[in-house]
Amino acid sequence: MPKVSVIVPVYNVENYLERCLESLVRQTLEDIEIIVVNDSSPDESHVIIERYQARYPNKIKSLIKPNGGLSDARNYGMKHMRGDYFGFVDGDDYVDETMFEKLYDAAMKADAEVTTCDFYWAYPDQLKRQIDGPYHHSKEMLVEMMPTVWNKLYKRSWFETLGIEFPVGLRYEDSSFSIRVAPFIKKIAYASEPLVYYVQRQDSITYTQNAKVGDMLTVFYDIFDFYKCHGLEEEYHEELEYLTLKYFLGSSFLRASQIGDKKDRERILNEGWRLLNECFPNWKKNRYLMSKKDKKHLYYKCTNRLFYQMLSRVIYLTKVKFKK
């Protein structure tokens, strides 16, 4: 049994895939399996996968499946993993050669269910470090973490008791997965180094703002249902409230404000505002919000319906002017 399984979903990343796989086959942790899931990529990614699988037959497991999207590819890979721990690396990113040894050692030392590390936002002309830890308990992790899965290591025996998968067909799959996993974590370990290079591509899904931004609404309703079904709704009320206002006044609001189609833009913005205020009518009194004094949280505290609408218009017009 390998110590760590690494799942690599692949779709249209031929220009990045070799660098990704090279960073994985060079890992200082030798007892590792690399599960490469080709999601029926139409480019030449399969040629690269075949070449690496031939060179490293004892490390790389090559799988091919009908196209189903990122979540489906990750779920498929998880069904084939054998490691004591597992993690994810996207096919257009790459990692430090010591990453999985350091995460594994930290996880073993703490007997942790989840181990996290810092990462770099890798822009064409610079690297920007993102801190993601340490966290002392699940509630702190829930409200402060970067909801990404590719800078974390998960204990497989623990995870397989949860019955959690990535939501197929939706954007924000990392947020859905991370927020649903968080309340079940008892021990969290941390490697205080940036070990992942998160490559910023202007043609990636993250930078494409269209009606799919509205998937965040479905994701959050599903999260609410999940917490309710597991009897966690009351215990984690303030954390869910804070996450909802942070997403729908922050990152999702910014993305929705940049949607080109006016009907989609206004519909998603209106539904986001309604979700926040109907599910959490007293969100301005949230203790996490009240405890933070930075400019971003001051904006959250001061936001009302009129300001929300005006700011979304300003963001849209600025975006259009910038693109010209």
N, C-alpha and C positions, 0 to 999 in steps of 0.2 A: 504493500500500500504506500503510495507517495505521501509525503508530508503535506504538500500543498498542490491543489489543482487551480490552474489559472484559465479562465474562460475568455476567449477572444472572439467576439462577434465580428464578422467581416461582410461589408457591403460597400462597393465602390470606393475602395481605399487603396488602390494599387500604387499610388504615388507615395504612400506612407507606410504600407504594410511591412516592407522589408526592414525598415528601421525598428518598427514595433517588435517583430519576431526576433530580430538580432538582439534586442535588449532583453528578451526573455530567455533565449537559449544560452545567453552568457551569464545567467543568474548564478550567484555564488552559492545559493542553496541548490545542491545537486539533485536531491530527491524531490523532483517536481514534475508534474505533468501539465502540458500546455494543450488545452482543448480548443482547437480552432474551428469555429462554426461558420462555414460558408453559407450565407443566407441567399443562395442562388445569385451571387453577384454577377452582373453582366459584363464587367470589365475583365482585366487579366489577373485579378487577384488569385484565381485558382492556380495559375502557373507558378506564382510565388509560393503558395501554400504547398503545392506538390514538391517543389524544389527543397523547401525546408523540411518537409516530412521525410523525404528520401535521405537527407543528410543527418537528420536526428530522429530516426524511427523509434527510439526508446523514450524520447521526450515529448514528441508532438503527436497528438491524436487528431486526425483530420476528419471532420464531419461535414456532410453536405445535406441541406434541407430545402424544401420549397420556401420561396420568399414569404416571410411573415413579419418582418420588421425587427428592430433591435430587441424588444422585450421577448419576442418569440424565440429569437436566437439564443438569448441568455437562458431562458427557461429550458430550451433544448439541451444546451450545454450542461446545465445543472443535473439533468437526468443521467448524464454519463460520467460525472465526476466521482473520483475514488479517494481523494485526499482527505487527510484528517481536518485540514482547513482549506478554504477556497477563497478566491478573489476574482476580480474582473479587470481586464485591460482592453480598452477599445482599440480597434485596428488602426486608427489614425494617431494614437498617442504612443508614447514610449516611456520606459521606466528606468530608474537607476539599477545598475547590475546587482546591487546589494539589497534591493527592496524586500524581496520575499524572505530572505534570511533574517533581516532585521524585524520584519513584522512577525514572522514565526517565532523568533526568539522572545520577543516581547509578549506575544500571546501565551507561550508556554510558561514563562516566568510568572505571569499574573493569573494563569488559568482563565483567560478572558474569552468571552463569547465573541467580542468584536474588538479588533485592533485597528487603529487609524494612524495616519501620518499626514504631514503637510504635503503640499504639491506646488508646482509652478504653473501659472498661466503662461503658456509659451506663445508669445507673439512673434511675428517675423523679425522684429528688431530688439526685443527685450524679454526678460523673464521677470515675472512678478510673483513673489512668494505668497501663498495663502496658508494661514495657520488653521489647523483643524484638530485642536486638542490642547491640553488634556481635558478630559471630562471625568467628573467624579461619580456621577450617577446618571440614570437614564433620562431624567427630566432635564438636567443640564444639557445633555447631549441633544435631546430633542429640540430645544429652543436655540441652541448655539451652533450646532454642527453644520457643515456643508453637506447638503443631502445628495452626496455622490457616492457611488459604490466602488469606483475604480481606485480609490486610495484607502481601501479597507480590507481587512481579512476577517473571515467569518468561520466560526467553529462548526463543522458540518454536522456532527452528532446532535448538537443543540438546535441548529437551524432546521433540521429536517423534522423536528417535532412541532414546528410552527405552522406548516402548511401554507407558507407565503410564496407567491410567485410575482413576477413582473406583470403589470396589466398590458395585455396585448392590444395593439392598435391605437394606443394613446401616447401623446407626448408626456413629459414629466414623469417618466417611469422611475427614475432614480428617487424622486421625492416620494412617490407612492410607496415604493419598497422601503426606503429608509424610515419614514414616519411610522409605518406599520410594524417594522422590526423593533424600533427603539424601546417600547415599554417592556419588552421581555428580556432586555439586557441586564444582567446582574454585575458583571465585571467588564470594565473597559480598559484596554491597554493603549499605549501611545508611543510611537516612535517619532521623536521631535526633530525630524529632518524632512526636507522636501524630496520625495522619492519618485514622484510622478511628474511627467511633462505633459500637461493638458494642452494640446495643440489647438490654437485658435484659427479656425477656417471660416472665411466669410461666406463660403458656399455650404456650410453645414446646417443641419436642422435648427440648431440653436439660434442662428442668425436669420432664420426665415420666419417672418412674422405674417401669419395669415390666420384663417379661421381655426386652425389646429391649436392656436393659443387657448381657445375655449376649452380644450381638453382638461385644463386645470380645474375647471368647475366640476367636471365628472370625477376627476381624481379626488378632490376634497370631499365631495358627497360620499364617495366610496370609502374614504378614510373615516368619515364620521360614522358610517354604518359599521365599519370594522370595529371601531372602538366600542360602539354600543353593543354589538353582538358578543364582544369579549368582556363585557362588564367593566370597561375602562373609561367610559365617557365621563363620569363624575370625578374620578381620581385625576384625570388629565385634562379637565375642563380648561384651566387657565393656560396650559401649554398649547392646546388646540386653538384656543382663542387667539393667542399671540401669533402662532404660525399663520392663521388665517388672515389676520390684519397685515402681517409682514408680507405675505404673498400678494394679497389683493390690493394693497396700497403701495407695494414695492415692485418686485421683479415682474410679476404677471401684469400688473397695471402698466408698467413701462412697455412691455411687449405688446399688450393689447392696444395701447395708444399709437403704435406704429403700424397697425394693420391698414393696408391700402384701401380695402373695400369699406365704404362708410357704414353700410348696414351691419356688416360683421363686427366692425370696430365698436359701434354704439351698442349693439346687442350684448357683446361680451363684457364691455365696461359696465353696462347697466346691471347685468346678471351678477357680476362680481361684487358690485356695491350692495345689491340686494342680499346675496348670500351672506356677506359679512354682517350686515345689520339685522337680518332676520334671525340668523343662527346665534349671534352674539350682540344683542342690543346694547349691552353695557361695556363694549370693548374698550372704550376710552379710559375705563377704570382698571384695566388689566395691570396686574402688579409688575409684570416684566416690562411693559410699556412705560409705566410710571417710574421705574427704577433707572431708566436710561436717559441720559441728558444730551446726547450728541444731536447733530443737526437732522439726521435722518429721522430719529424718533420724535424730535420736535415737530417735524413735518407731519408725522403720523398723528400726533396729538392735536394738531391744529386743523386737520382735514375735516371738511364737511362736504355735503353733496355738491354745492355750488363750486367750491374750490376744486373738488375732484374733477368736475366737468371742465372747468376752465384750464386746469393744468394738463389734462389729457389732450385738449385742443392745441395748447402751446407745444407739447411734445410732438404731436403729429405734424404741425406746420414746420417746426424746426427740423424734423427728420426729412420732410419733403424738400425743404430749401437746401439742406446739407447734401442730399443725393444729387441735386442739380449742379 
